[in-house]
Amino acid sequence: MKNQPTKIYLNIGADGECQDFEELVGVSWCEDRINDDDLCYISVSSVLARIEELEEYVDRGADYRTVEFTINTLKILIK
């Protein structure tokens, strides 16, 4: 699919009133943060693409130690 957003925000509209996600009603989403309590979601496919870019960077001769922390952190995030 073309033009997929790399991150979206769930616009929960709870204004801190609701403490349980399952109790929310009328949740929508947007590519932009609308309210302070909106929840950010990042696309796993975009994270995988970034990991691949960093690994290609290393394959082209960059020192793995310079990107190791970033690669490992991204891998942990998508587990």
C-alpha positions as CSV (number, residue, x, y, z in Angstrom):
1,M,0.0,0.0,0.0
2,K,1.3,3.4,-0.9
3,N,1.5,6.5,1.4
4,Q,1.2,4.6,4.7
5,P,1.9,6.8,7.7
6,T,4.9,5.8,9.8
7,K,3.0,6.8,12.9
8,I,-0.5,7.6,13.9
9,Y,-2.2,8.9,17.0
10,L,-5.2,7.4,18.6
11,N,-7.4,10.3,19.5
12,I,-9.0,9.0,22.7
13,G,-10.6,12.2,23.8
14,A,-10.6,11.2,27.5
15,D,-9.0,14.3,28.9
16,G,-7.5,12.1,31.7
17,E,-11.0,11.0,32.8
18,C,-10.8,7.4,31.6
19,Q,-8.1,5.1,33.0
20,D,-9.0,1.9,31.1
21,F,-8.6,1.7,27.3
22,E,-11.4,-0.8,27.1
23,E,-13.9,1.7,28.5
24,L,-13.2,4.3,25.8
25,V,-15.9,5.1,23.3
26,G,-15.5,6.9,19.9
27,V,-11.8,6.5,19.5
28,S,-10.5,7.7,16.2
29,W,-7.1,8.2,14.7
30,C,-5.1,10.9,12.9
31,E,-1.6,11.4,11.6
32,D,-1.3,14.4,13.9
33,R,-1.6,14.7,17.7
34,I,-4.8,16.5,18.4
35,N,-5.0,16.3,22.2
36,D,-2.4,15.9,24.9
37,D,-3.7,12.5,25.9
38,D,-3.5,11.0,22.3
39,L,-1.6,7.7,22.1
40,C,1.2,7.5,19.5
41,Y,1.6,4.3,17.5
42,I,4.5,3.6,15.3
43,S,4.4,1.3,12.3
44,V,6.4,-1.9,12.8
45,S,7.1,-2.0,9.0
46,S,8.7,1.5,9.2
47,V,10.9,0.4,12.1
48,L,12.0,-2.7,10.2
49,A,12.8,-0.5,7.2
50,R,14.9,1.7,9.4
51,I,16.8,-1.3,10.8
52,E,17.4,-2.5,7.3
53,E,18.8,0.9,6.3
54,L,21.2,0.9,9.3
55,E,22.4,-2.6,8.5
56,E,23.0,-1.6,4.8
57,Y,25.0,1.4,6.2
58,V,27.2,-1.0,8.1
59,D,27.5,-3.3,5.0
60,R,28.8,-0.2,3.1
61,G,31.7,0.0,5.6
62,A,30.4,2.0,8.5
63,D,31.5,0.9,12.0
64,Y,28.8,-1.3,13.5
65,R,29.5,0.1,16.9
66,T,28.3,3.5,15.8
67,V,24.8,2.2,15.1
68,E,24.6,-1.0,17.3
69,F,22.7,0.7,20.1
70,T,20.1,2.1,17.7
71,I,19.6,-1.2,15.9
72,N,19.3,-3.2,19.1
73,T,16.9,-0.7,20.6
74,L,14.6,-0.8,17.6
75,K,14.6,-4.6,17.6
76,I,13.6,-4.5,21.3
77,L,10.7,-2.1,20.6
78,I,9.1,-4.4,18.0
79,K,9.3,-7.6,20.0
